Amino acid sequence: MNWLKRLVCKHDHQPHKKLSMFQNLSGDSIYYVCTKCDHIRDSLFIKH
Ligand SMILES: [Zn+2]
């Protein structure tokens, strides 16, 4: 029951690079994902 987990989860967000089949030459998409319940808090784009 993932939704219940998220309700009580004290999120521990860690940055994850988005996995892509295609290499992005202009930058990386970074997602902050909770390691406990996979909740995504934020995403940002970092240019090289
Ligand atoms: Zn969480």
mmCIF file of the protein (N, C-alpha, C, O) and its ligand, coordinates in Angstrom:
data_MODEL
# 
_entry.id   MODEL 
# 
loop_
_entity.id 
_entity.type 
_entity.pdbx_number_of_molecules 
1 polymer     1 
2 non-polymer 1 
# 
_entity_poly.entity_id                      1 
_entity_poly.type                           'polypeptide(L)' 
_entity_poly.nstd_linkage                   no 
_entity_poly.nstd_monomer                   no 
_entity_poly.pdbx_seq_one_letter_code       MNWLKRLVCKHDHQPHKKLSMFQNLSGDSIYYVCTKCDHIRDSLFIKH 
_entity_poly.pdbx_seq_one_letter_code_can   MNWLKRLVCKHDHQPHKKLSMFQNLSGDSIYYVCTKCDHIRDSLFIKH 
_entity_poly.pdbx_strand_id                 A 
# 
loop_
_entity_poly_seq.entity_id 
_entity_poly_seq.num 
_entity_poly_seq.mon_id 
_entity_poly_seq.hetero 
1 1  MET n 
1 2  ASN n 
1 3  TRP n 
1 4  LEU n 
1 5  LYS n 
1 6  ARG n 
1 7  LEU n 
1 8  VAL n 
1 9  CYS n 
1 10 LYS n 
1 11 HIS n 
1 12 ASP n 
1 13 HIS n 
1 14 GLN n 
1 15 PRO n 
1 16 HIS n 
1 17 LYS n 
1 18 LYS n 
1 19 LEU n 
1 20 SER n 
1 21 MET n 
1 22 PHE n 
1 23 GLN n 
1 24 ASN n 
1 25 LEU n 
1 26 SER n 
1 27 GLY n 
1 28 ASP n 
1 29 SER n 
1 30 ILE n 
1 31 TYR n 
1 32 TYR n 
1 33 VAL n 
1 34 CYS n 
1 35 THR n 
1 36 LYS n 
1 37 CYS n 
1 38 ASP n 
1 39 HIS n 
1 40 ILE n 
1 41 ARG n 
1 42 ASP n 
1 43 SER n 
1 44 LEU n 
1 45 PHE n 
1 46 ILE n 
1 47 LYS n 
1 48 HIS n 
# 
loop_
_struct_asym.id 
_struct_asym.entity_id 
A 1 
B 2 
# 
loop_
_chem_comp.id 
_chem_comp.type 
_chem_comp.mon_nstd_flag 
ARG 'L-peptide linking' y 
ASN 'L-peptide linking' y 
ASP 'L-peptide linking' y 
CYS 'L-peptide linking' y 
GLN 'L-peptide linking' y 
GLY 'peptide linking'   y 
HIS 'L-peptide linking' y 
ILE 'L-peptide linking' y 
LEU 'L-peptide linking' y 
LYS 'L-peptide linking' y 
MET 'L-peptide linking' y 
PHE 'L-peptide linking' y 
PRO 'L-peptide linking' y 
SER 'L-peptide linking' y 
THR 'L-peptide linking' y 
TRP 'L-peptide linking' y 
TYR 'L-peptide linking' y 
VAL 'L-peptide linking' y 
ZN  non-polymer         . 
# 
_pdbx_entity_nonpoly.entity_id   2 
_pdbx_entity_nonpoly.name        ? 
_pdbx_entity_nonpoly.comp_id     ZN 
# 
_pdbx_nonpoly_scheme.asym_id         B 
_pdbx_nonpoly_scheme.entity_id       2 
_pdbx_nonpoly_scheme.mon_id          ZN 
_pdbx_nonpoly_scheme.ndb_seq_num     1 
_pdbx_nonpoly_scheme.pdb_seq_num     101 
_pdbx_nonpoly_scheme.auth_seq_num    101 
_pdbx_nonpoly_scheme.pdb_mon_id      ZN 
_pdbx_nonpoly_scheme.auth_mon_id     ZN 
_pdbx_nonpoly_scheme.pdb_strand_id   A 
_pdbx_nonpoly_scheme.pdb_ins_code    . 
# 
loop_
_atom_site.group_PDB 
_atom_site.id 
_atom_site.type_symbol 
_atom_site.label_atom_id 
_atom_site.label_alt_id 
_atom_site.label_comp_id 
_atom_site.label_asym_id 
_atom_site.label_entity_id 
_atom_site.label_seq_id 
_atom_site.pdbx_PDB_ins_code 
_atom_site.Cartn_x 
_atom_site.Cartn_y 
_atom_site.Cartn_z 
_atom_site.occupancy 
_atom_site.B_iso_or_equiv 
_atom_site.pdbx_formal_charge 
_atom_site.auth_seq_id 
_atom_site.auth_comp_id 
_atom_site.auth_asym_id 
_atom_site.auth_atom_id 
_atom_site.pdbx_PDB_model_num 
ATOM   1   N  N  . MET A 1 1  ? 0.851  -1.203 0.000   1.00 0.00 ? 1   MET A N  1 
ATOM   2   C  CA . MET A 1 1  ? 0.000  0.000  0.000   1.00 0.00 ? 1   MET A CA 1 
ATOM   3   C  C  . MET A 1 1  ? 0.874  1.236  0.000   1.00 0.00 ? 1   MET A C  1 
ATOM   4   O  O  . MET A 1 1  ? 1.221  1.774  1.052   1.00 0.00 ? 1   MET A O  1 
ATOM   5   N  N  . ASN A 1 2  ? 1.216  1.668  -1.170  1.00 0.00 ? 2   ASN A N  1 
ATOM   6   C  CA . ASN A 1 2  ? 2.185  2.744  -1.311  1.00 0.00 ? 2   ASN A CA 1 
ATOM   7   C  C  . ASN A 1 2  ? 1.644  4.090  -0.858  1.00 0.00 ? 2   ASN A C  1 
ATOM   8   O  O  . ASN A 1 2  ? 2.378  4.903  -0.296  1.00 0.00 ? 2   ASN A O  1 
ATOM   9   N  N  . TRP A 1 3  ? 0.348  4.325  -1.105  1.00 0.00 ? 3   TRP A N  1 
ATOM   10  C  CA . TRP A 1 3  ? -0.214 5.625  -0.746  1.00 0.00 ? 3   TRP A CA 1 
ATOM   11  C  C  . TRP A 1 3  ? -0.211 5.812  0.762   1.00 0.00 ? 3   TRP A C  1 
ATOM   12  O  O  . TRP A 1 3  ? -0.021 6.925  1.254   1.00 0.00 ? 3   TRP A O  1 
ATOM   13  N  N  . LEU A 1 4  ? -0.419 4.728  1.496   1.00 0.00 ? 4   LEU A N  1 
ATOM   14  C  CA . LEU A 1 4  ? -0.401 4.800  2.954   1.00 0.00 ? 4   LEU A CA 1 
ATOM   15  C  C  . LEU A 1 4  ? 1.024  5.067  3.444   1.00 0.00 ? 4   LEU A C  1 
ATOM   16  O  O  . LEU A 1 4  ? 1.244  5.828  4.386   1.00 0.00 ? 4   LEU A O  1 
ATOM   17  N  N  . LYS A 1 5  ? 1.972  4.427  2.788   1.00 0.00 ? 5   LYS A N  1 
ATOM   18  C  CA . LYS A 1 5  ? 3.381  4.623  3.103   1.00 0.00 ? 5   LYS A CA 1 
ATOM   19  C  C  . LYS A 1 5  ? 3.753  6.096  2.943   1.00 0.00 ? 5   LYS A C  1 
ATOM   20  O  O  . LYS A 1 5  ? 4.486  6.662  3.755   1.00 0.00 ? 5   LYS A O  1 
ATOM   21  N  N  . ARG A 1 6  ? 3.227  6.701  1.874   1.00 0.00 ? 6   ARG A N  1 
ATOM   22  C  CA . ARG A 1 6  ? 3.567  8.103  1.603   1.00 0.00 ? 6   ARG A CA 1 
ATOM   23  C  C  . ARG A 1 6  ? 2.942  9.035  2.625   1.00 0.00 ? 6   ARG A C  1 
ATOM   24  O  O  . ARG A 1 6  ? 3.525  10.061 2.977   1.00 0.00 ? 6   ARG A O  1 
ATOM   25  N  N  . LEU A 1 7  ? 1.762  8.680  3.100   1.00 0.00 ? 7   LEU A N  1 
ATOM   26  C  CA . LEU A 1 7  ? 1.089  9.520  4.082   1.00 0.00 ? 7   LEU A CA 1 
ATOM   27  C  C  . LEU A 1 7  ? 1.892  9.622  5.371   1.00 0.00 ? 7   LEU A C  1 
ATOM   28  O  O  . LEU A 1 7  ? 1.929  10.676 6.005   1.00 0.00 ? 7   LEU A O  1 
ATOM   29  N  N  . VAL A 1 8  ? 2.523  8.540  5.749   1.00 0.00 ? 8   VAL A N  1 
ATOM   30  C  CA . VAL A 1 8  ? 3.239  8.515  7.018   1.00 0.00 ? 8   VAL A CA 1 
ATOM   31  C  C  . VAL A 1 8  ? 4.748  8.668  6.839   1.00 0.00 ? 8   VAL A C  1 
ATOM   32  O  O  . VAL A 1 8  ? 5.499  8.756  7.810   1.00 0.00 ? 8   VAL A O  1 
ATOM   33  N  N  . CYS A 1 9  ? 5.170  8.698  5.587   1.00 0.00 ? 9   CYS A N  1 
ATOM   34  C  CA . CYS A 1 9  ? 6.601  8.733  5.319   1.00 0.00 ? 9   CYS A CA 1 
ATOM   35  C  C  . CYS A 1 9  ? 7.195  10.091 5.666   1.00 0.00 ? 9   CYS A C  1 
ATOM   36  O  O  . CYS A 1 9  ? 6.642  11.134 5.318   1.00 0.00 ? 9   CYS A O  1 
ATOM   37  N  N  . LYS A 1 10 ? 8.332  10.062 6.359   1.00 0.00 ? 10  LYS A N  1 
ATOM   38  C  CA . LYS A 1 10 ? 9.124  11.278 6.521   1.00 0.00 ? 10  LYS A CA 1 
ATOM   39  C  C  . LYS A 1 10 ? 10.185 11.239 5.434   1.00 0.00 ? 10  LYS A C  1 
ATOM   40  O  O  . LYS A 1 10 ? 11.268 10.675 5.592   1.00 0.00 ? 10  LYS A O  1 
ATOM   41  N  N  . HIS A 1 11 ? 9.822  11.864 4.328   1.00 0.00 ? 11  HIS A N  1 
ATOM   42  C  CA . HIS A 1 11 ? 10.575 11.668 3.095   1.00 0.00 ? 11  HIS A CA 1 
ATOM   43  C  C  . HIS A 1 11 ? 12.074 11.908 3.241   1.00 0.00 ? 11  HIS A C  1 
ATOM   44  O  O  . HIS A 1 11 ? 12.529 12.809 3.944   1.00 0.00 ? 11  HIS A O  1 
ATOM   45  N  N  . ASP A 1 12 ? 12.795 11.075 2.556   1.00 0.00 ? 12  ASP A N  1 
ATOM   46  C  CA . ASP A 1 12 ? 14.246 11.207 2.486   1.00 0.00 ? 12  ASP A CA 1 
ATOM   47  C  C  . ASP A 1 12 ? 14.610 11.335 1.007   1.00 0.00 ? 12  ASP A C  1 
ATOM   48  O  O  . ASP A 1 12 ? 14.968 10.356 0.353   1.00 0.00 ? 12  ASP A O  1 
ATOM   49  N  N  . HIS A 1 13 ? 14.512 12.559 0.499   1.00 0.00 ? 13  HIS A N  1 
ATOM   50  C  CA . HIS A 1 13 ? 14.706 12.770 -0.929  1.00 0.00 ? 13  HIS A CA 1 
ATOM   51  C  C  . HIS A 1 13 ? 16.183 12.784 -1.294  1.00 0.00 ? 13  HIS A C  1 
ATOM   52  O  O  . HIS A 1 13 ? 17.001 13.447 -0.656  1.00 0.00 ? 13  HIS A O  1 
ATOM   53  N  N  . GLN A 1 14 ? 16.490 12.042 -2.324  1.00 0.00 ? 14  GLN A N  1 
ATOM   54  C  CA . GLN A 1 14 ? 17.853 11.987 -2.839  1.00 0.00 ? 14  GLN A CA 1 
ATOM   55  C  C  . GLN A 1 14 ? 17.830 12.299 -4.329  1.00 0.00 ? 14  GLN A C  1 
ATOM   56  O  O  . GLN A 1 14 ? 16.904 11.901 -5.035  1.00 0.00 ? 14  GLN A O  1 
ATOM   57  N  N  . PRO A 1 15 ? 18.839 13.006 -4.806  1.00 0.00 ? 15  PRO A N  1 
ATOM   58  C  CA . PRO A 1 15 ? 18.864 13.333 -6.238  1.00 0.00 ? 15  PRO A CA 1 
ATOM   59  C  C  . PRO A 1 15 ? 19.116 12.107 -7.103  1.00 0.00 ? 15  PRO A C  1 
ATOM   60  O  O  . PRO A 1 15 ? 20.006 11.302 -6.825  1.00 0.00 ? 15  PRO A O  1 
ATOM   61  N  N  . HIS A 1 16 ? 18.320 11.982 -8.150  1.00 0.00 ? 16  HIS A N  1 
ATOM   62  C  CA . HIS A 1 16 ? 18.494 10.905 -9.112  1.00 0.00 ? 16  HIS A CA 1 
ATOM   63  C  C  . HIS A 1 16 ? 18.535 11.501 -10.508 1.00 0.00 ? 16  HIS A C  1 
ATOM   64  O  O  . HIS A 1 16 ? 17.749 12.383 -10.852 1.00 0.00 ? 16  HIS A O  1 
ATOM   65  N  N  . LYS A 1 17 ? 19.447 11.009 -11.284 1.00 0.00 ? 17  LYS A N  1 
ATOM   66  C  CA . LYS A 1 17 ? 19.454 11.389 -12.682 1.00 0.00 ? 17  LYS A CA 1 
ATOM   67  C  C  . LYS A 1 17 ? 18.372 10.626 -13.412 1.00 0.00 ? 17  LYS A C  1 
ATOM   68  O  O  . LYS A 1 17 ? 18.191 9.427  -13.203 1.00 0.00 ? 17  LYS A O  1 
ATOM   69  N  N  . LYS A 1 18 ? 17.662 11.324 -14.264 1.00 0.00 ? 18  LYS A N  1 
ATOM   70  C  CA . LYS A 1 18 ? 16.667 10.649 -15.077 1.00 0.00 ? 18  LYS A CA 1 
ATOM   71  C  C  . LYS A 1 18 ? 17.364 9.740  -16.075 1.00 0.00 ? 18  LYS A C  1 
ATOM   72  O  O  . LYS A 1 18 ? 18.290 10.149 -16.775 1.00 0.00 ? 18  LYS A O  1 
ATOM   73  N  N  . LEU A 1 19 ? 16.906 8.515  -16.123 1.00 0.00 ? 19  LEU A N  1 
ATOM   74  C  CA . LEU A 1 19 ? 17.482 7.573  -17.067 1.00 0.00 ? 19  LEU A CA 1 
ATOM   75  C  C  . LEU A 1 19 ? 16.830 7.769  -18.421 1.00 0.00 ? 19  LEU A C  1 
ATOM   76  O  O  . LEU A 1 19 ? 15.606 7.767  -18.551 1.00 0.00 ? 19  LEU A O  1 
ATOM   77  N  N  . SER A 1 20 ? 17.657 7.934  -19.404 1.00 0.00 ? 20  SER A N  1 
ATOM   78  C  CA . SER A 1 20 ? 17.123 8.178  -20.727 1.00 0.00 ? 20  SER A CA 1 
ATOM   79  C  C  . SER A 1 20 ? 17.817 7.293  -21.743 1.00 0.00 ? 20  SER A C  1 
ATOM   80  O  O  . SER A 1 20 ? 19.003 6.986  -21.621 1.00 0.00 ? 20  SER A O  1 
ATOM   81  N  N  . MET A 1 21 ? 17.056 6.890  -22.744 1.00 0.00 ? 21  MET A N  1 
ATOM   82  C  CA . MET A 1 21 ? 17.653 6.094  -23.813 1.00 0.00 ? 21  MET A CA 1 
ATOM   83  C  C  . MET A 1 21 ? 18.543 6.960  -24.699 1.00 0.00 ? 21  MET A C  1 
ATOM   84  O  O  . MET A 1 21 ? 19.448 6.475  -25.379 1.00 0.00 ? 21  MET A O  1 
ATOM   85  N  N  . PHE A 1 22 ? 18.257 8.244  -24.664 1.00 0.00 ? 22  PHE A N  1 
ATOM   86  C  CA . PHE A 1 22 ? 19.004 9.144  -25.518 1.00 0.00 ? 22  PHE A CA 1 
ATOM   87  C  C  . PHE A 1 22 ? 19.870 10.053 -24.665 1.00 0.00 ? 22  PHE A C  1 
ATOM   88  O  O  . PHE A 1 22 ? 19.417 10.585 -23.652 1.00 0.00 ? 22  PHE A O  1 
ATOM   89  N  N  . GLN A 1 23 ? 21.096 10.224 -25.071 1.00 0.00 ? 23  GLN A N  1 
ATOM   90  C  CA . GLN A 1 23 ? 21.980 11.092 -24.332 1.00 0.00 ? 23  GLN A CA 1 
ATOM   91  C  C  . GLN A 1 23 ? 21.599 12.548 -24.575 1.00 0.00 ? 23  GLN A C  1 
ATOM   92  O  O  . GLN A 1 23 ? 21.463 12.994 -25.714 1.00 0.00 ? 23  GLN A O  1 
ATOM   93  N  N  . ASN A 1 24 ? 21.433 13.269 -23.485 1.00 0.00 ? 24  ASN A N  1 
ATOM   94  C  CA . ASN A 1 24 ? 21.090 14.682 -23.600 1.00 0.00 ? 24  ASN A CA 1 
ATOM   95  C  C  . ASN A 1 24 ? 22.369 15.501 -23.577 1.00 0.00 ? 24  ASN A C  1 
ATOM   96  O  O  . ASN A 1 24 ? 23.082 15.525 -22.574 1.00 0.00 ? 24  ASN A O  1 
ATOM   97  N  N  . LEU A 1 25 ? 22.651 16.155 -24.660 1.00 0.00 ? 25  LEU A N  1 
ATOM   98  C  CA . LEU A 1 25 ? 23.933 16.840 -24.795 1.00 0.00 ? 25  LEU A CA 1 
ATOM   99  C  C  . LEU A 1 25 ? 23.942 18.193 -24.109 1.00 0.00 ? 25  LEU A C  1 
ATOM   100 O  O  . LEU A 1 25 ? 25.008 18.750 -23.846 1.00 0.00 ? 25  LEU A O  1 
ATOM   101 N  N  . SER A 1 26 ? 22.766 18.726 -23.817 1.00 0.00 ? 26  SER A N  1 
ATOM   102 C  CA . SER A 1 26 ? 22.719 20.078 -23.280 1.00 0.00 ? 26  SER A CA 1 
ATOM   103 C  C  . SER A 1 26 ? 22.637 20.103 -21.756 1.00 0.00 ? 26  SER A C  1 
ATOM   104 O  O  . SER A 1 26 ? 22.831 21.158 -21.153 1.00 0.00 ? 26  SER A O  1 
ATOM   105 N  N  . GLY A 1 27 ? 22.355 18.966 -21.123 1.00 0.00 ? 27  GLY A N  1 
ATOM   106 C  CA . GLY A 1 27 ? 22.271 18.955 -19.671 1.00 0.00 ? 27  GLY A CA 1 
ATOM   107 C  C  . GLY A 1 27 ? 21.653 17.679 -19.137 1.00 0.00 ? 27  GLY A C  1 
ATOM   108 O  O  . GLY A 1 27 ? 21.374 16.745 -19.889 1.00 0.00 ? 27  GLY A O  1 
ATOM   109 N  N  . ASP A 1 28 ? 21.440 17.651 -17.806 1.00 0.00 ? 28  ASP A N  1 
ATOM   110 C  CA . ASP A 1 28 ? 20.857 16.487 -17.154 1.00 0.00 ? 28  ASP A CA 1 
ATOM   111 C  C  . ASP A 1 28 ? 19.590 16.886 -16.412 1.00 0.00 ? 28  ASP A C  1 
ATOM   112 O  O  . ASP A 1 28 ? 19.513 17.966 -15.827 1.00 0.00 ? 28  ASP A O  1 
ATOM   113 N  N  . SER A 1 29 ? 18.604 16.005 -16.443 1.00 0.00 ? 29  SER A N  1 
ATOM   114 C  CA . SER A 1 29 ? 17.428 16.193 -15.610 1.00 0.00 ? 29  SER A CA 1 
ATOM   115 C  C  . SER A 1 29 ? 17.649 15.466 -14.284 1.00 0.00 ? 29  SER A C  1 
ATOM   116 O  O  . SER A 1 29 ? 17.904 14.262 -14.257 1.00 0.00 ? 29  SER A O  1 
ATOM   117 N  N  . ILE A 1 30 ? 17.548 16.210 -13.197 1.00 0.00 ? 30  ILE A N  1 
ATOM   118 C  CA . ILE A 1 30 ? 17.745 15.639 -11.870 1.00 0.00 ? 30  ILE A CA 1 
ATOM   119 C  C  . ILE A 1 30 ? 16.413 15.607 -11.146 1.00 0.00 ? 30  ILE A C  1 
ATOM   120 O  O  . ILE A 1 30 ? 15.692 16.604 -11.122 1.00 0.00 ? 30  ILE A O  1 
ATOM   121 N  N  . TYR A 1 31 ? 16.083 14.475 -10.560 1.00 0.00 ? 31  TYR A N  1 
ATOM   122 C  CA . TYR A 1 31 ? 14.853 14.333 -9.786  1.00 0.00 ? 31  TYR A CA 1 
ATOM   123 C  C  . TYR A 1 31 ? 15.198 14.035 -8.333  1.00 0.00 ? 31  TYR A C  1 
ATOM   124 O  O  . TYR A 1 31 ? 16.097 13.245 -8.045  1.00 0.00 ? 31  TYR A O  1 
ATOM   125 N  N  . TYR A 1 32 ? 14.479 14.671 -7.434  1.00 0.00 ? 32  TYR A N  1 
ATOM   126 C  CA . TYR A 1 32 ? 14.638 14.361 -6.020  1.00 0.00 ? 32  TYR A CA 1 
ATOM   127 C  C  . TYR A 1 32 ? 13.570 13.353 -5.628  1.00 0.00 ? 32  TYR A C  1 
ATOM   128 O  O  . TYR A 1 32 ? 12.386 13.678 -5.540  1.00 0.00 ? 32  TYR A O  1 
ATOM   129 N  N  . VAL A 1 33 ? 14.015 12.124 -5.395  1.00 0.00 ? 33  VAL A N  1 
ATOM   130 C  CA . VAL A 1 33 ? 13.100 11.016 -5.151  1.00 0.00 ? 33  VAL A CA 1 
ATOM   131 C  C  . VAL A 1 33 ? 13.318 10.477 -3.744  1.00 0.00 ? 33  VAL A C  1 
ATOM   132 O  O  . VAL A 1 33 ? 14.452 10.280 -3.306  1.00 0.00 ? 33  VAL A O  1 
ATOM   133 N  N  . CYS A 1 34 ? 12.213 10.241 -3.045  1.00 0.00 ? 34  CYS A N  1 
ATOM   134 C  CA . CYS A 1 34 ? 12.299 9.652  -1.712  1.00 0.00 ? 34  CYS A CA 1 
ATOM   135 C  C  . CYS A 1 34 ? 12.759 8.201  -1.831  1.00 0.00 ? 34  CYS A C  1 
ATOM   136 O  O  . CYS A 1 34 ? 12.205 7.422  -2.606  1.00 0.00 ? 34  CYS A O  1 
ATOM   137 N  N  . THR A 1 35 ? 13.780 7.853  -1.050  1.00 0.00 ? 35  THR A N  1 
ATOM   138 C  CA . THR A 1 35 ? 14.317 6.494  -1.115  1.00 0.00 ? 35  THR A CA 1 
ATOM   139 C  C  . THR A 1 35 ? 13.385 5.491  -0.450  1.00 0.00 ? 35  THR A C  1 
ATOM   140 O  O  . THR A 1 35 ? 13.527 4.284  -0.648  1.00 0.00 ? 35  THR A O  1 
ATOM   141 N  N  . LYS A 1 36 ? 12.425 5.986  0.342   1.00 0.00 ? 36  LYS A N  1 
ATOM   142 C  CA . LYS A 1 36 ? 11.559 5.077  1.097   1.00 0.00 ? 36  LYS A CA 1 
ATOM   143 C  C  . LYS A 1 36 ? 10.248 4.775  0.379   1.00 0.00 ? 36  LYS A C  1 
ATOM   144 O  O  . LYS A 1 36 ? 9.745  3.653  0.430   1.00 0.00 ? 36  LYS A O  1 
ATOM   145 N  N  . CYS A 1 37 ? 9.691  5.807  -0.302  1.00 0.00 ? 37  CYS A N  1 
ATOM   146 C  CA . CYS A 1 37 ? 8.368  5.590  -0.898  1.00 0.00 ? 37  CYS A CA 1 
ATOM   147 C  C  . CYS A 1 37 ? 8.304  6.016  -2.362  1.00 0.00 ? 37  CYS A C  1 
ATOM   148 O  O  . CYS A 1 37 ? 7.238  5.960  -2.976  1.00 0.00 ? 37  CYS A O  1 
ATOM   149 N  N  . ASP A 1 38 ? 9.438  6.441  -2.928  1.00 0.00 ? 38  ASP A N  1 
ATOM   150 C  CA . ASP A 1 38 ? 9.511  6.820  -4.347  1.00 0.00 ? 38  ASP A CA 1 
ATOM   151 C  C  . ASP A 1 38 ? 8.724  8.078  -4.684  1.00 0.00 ? 38  ASP A C  1 
ATOM   152 O  O  . ASP A 1 38 ? 8.426  8.328  -5.852  1.00 0.00 ? 38  ASP A O  1 
ATOM   153 N  N  . HIS A 1 39 ? 8.390  8.860  -3.686  1.00 0.00 ? 39  HIS A N  1 
ATOM   154 C  CA . HIS A 1 39 ? 7.726  10.139 -3.949  1.00 0.00 ? 39  HIS A CA 1 
ATOM   155 C  C  . HIS A 1 39 ? 8.718  11.100 -4.597  1.00 0.00 ? 39  HIS A C  1 
ATOM   156 O  O  . HIS A 1 39 ? 9.855  11.230 -4.143  1.00 0.00 ? 39  HIS A O  1 
ATOM   157 N  N  . ILE A 1 40 ? 8.280  11.773 -5.662  1.00 0.00 ? 40  ILE A N  1 
ATOM   158 C  CA . ILE A 1 40 ? 9.121  12.741 -6.343  1.00 0.00 ? 40  ILE A CA 1 
ATOM   159 C  C  . ILE A 1 40 ? 8.790  14.137 -5.855  1.00 0.00 ? 40  ILE A C  1 
ATOM   160 O  O  . ILE A 1 40 ? 7.654  14.592 -5.994  1.00 0.00 ? 40  ILE A O  1 
ATOM   161 N  N  . ARG A 1 41 ? 9.763  14.813 -5.289  1.00 0.00 ? 41  ARG A N  1 
ATOM   162 C  CA . ARG A 1 41 ? 9.515  16.130 -4.725  1.00 0.00 ? 41  ARG A CA 1 
ATOM   163 C  C  . ARG A 1 41 ? 9.718  17.219 -5.762  1.00 0.00 ? 41  ARG A C  1 
ATOM   164 O  O  . ARG A 1 41 ? 8.953  18.181 -5.830  1.00 0.00 ? 41  ARG A O  1 
ATOM   165 N  N  . ASP A 1 42 ? 10.739 17.059 -6.552  1.00 0.00 ? 42  ASP A N  1 
ATOM   166 C  CA . ASP A 1 42 ? 11.149 18.171 -7.394  1.00 0.00 ? 42  ASP A CA 1 
ATOM   167 C  C  . ASP A 1 42 ? 11.993 17.646 -8.542  1.00 0.00 ? 42  ASP A C  1 
ATOM   168 O  O  . ASP A 1 42 ? 12.568 16.560 -8.465  1.00 0.00 ? 42  ASP A O  1 
ATOM   169 N  N  . SER A 1 43 ? 12.059 18.424 -9.594  1.00 0.00 ? 43  SER A N  1 
ATOM   170 C  CA . SER A 1 43 ? 12.974 18.094 -10.664 1.00 0.00 ? 43  SER A CA 1 
ATOM   171 C  C  . SER A 1 43 ? 13.610 19.371 -11.167 1.00 0.00 ? 43  SER A C  1 
ATOM   172 O  O  . SER A 1 43 ? 12.997 20.438 -11.137 1.00 0.00 ? 43  SER A O  1 
ATOM   173 N  N  . LEU A 1 44 ? 14.818 19.258 -11.619 1.00 0.00 ? 44  LEU A N  1 
ATOM   174 C  CA . LEU A 1 44 ? 15.472 20.443 -12.156 1.00 0.00 ? 44  LEU A CA 1 
ATOM   175 C  C  . LEU A 1 44 ? 16.394 20.021 -13.296 1.00 0.00 ? 44  LEU A C  1 
ATOM   176 O  O  . LEU A 1 44 ? 16.789 18.862 -13.425 1.00 0.00 ? 44  LEU A O  1 
ATOM   177 N  N  . PHE A 1 45 ? 16.709 21.001 -14.099 1.00 0.00 ? 45  PHE A N  1 
ATOM   178 C  CA . PHE A 1 45 ? 17.534 20.729 -15.272 1.00 0.00 ? 45  PHE A CA 1 
ATOM   179 C  C  . PHE A 1 45 ? 18.867 21.433 -15.109 1.00 0.00 ? 45  PHE A C  1 
ATOM   180 O  O  . PHE A 1 45 ? 18.922 22.649 -14.929 1.00 0.00 ? 45  PHE A O  1 
ATOM   181 N  N  . ILE A 1 46 ? 19.935 20.660 -15.174 1.00 0.00 ? 46  ILE A N  1 
ATOM   182 C  CA . ILE A 1 46 ? 21.270 21.222 -15.020 1.00 0.00 ? 46  ILE A CA 1 
ATOM   183 C  C  . ILE A 1 46 ? 21.979 21.222 -16.367 1.00 0.00 ? 46  ILE A C  1 
ATOM   184 O  O  . ILE A 1 46 ? 22.174 20.184 -16.999 1.00 0.00 ? 46  ILE A O  1 
ATOM   185 N  N  . LYS A 1 47 ? 22.353 22.424 -16.777 1.00 0.00 ? 47  LYS A N  1 
ATOM   186 C  CA . LYS A 1 47 ? 23.062 22.530 -18.050 1.00 0.00 ? 47  LYS A CA 1 
ATOM   187 C  C  . LYS A 1 47 ? 24.537 22.228 -17.861 1.00 0.00 ? 47  LYS A C  1 
ATOM   188 O  O  . LYS A 1 47 ? 25.128 22.559 -16.833 1.00 0.00 ? 47  LYS A O  1 
ATOM   189 N  N  . HIS A 1 48 ? 25.105 21.609 -18.843 1.00 0.00 ? 48  HIS A N  1 
ATOM   190 C  CA . HIS A 1 48 ? 26.541 21.304 -18.803 1.00 0.00 ? 48  HIS A CA 1 
ATOM   191 C  C  . HIS A 1 48 ? 27.365 22.555 -19.006 1.00 0.00 ? 48  HIS A C  1 
ATOM   192 O  O  . HIS A 1 48 ? 28.594 22.492 -19.004 1.00 0.00 ? 48  HIS A O  1 
HETATM 193 ZN ZN . ZN  B 2 .  ? 8.838  9.227  1.351   1.00 0.00 2 101 ZN  A ZN 1 
# 
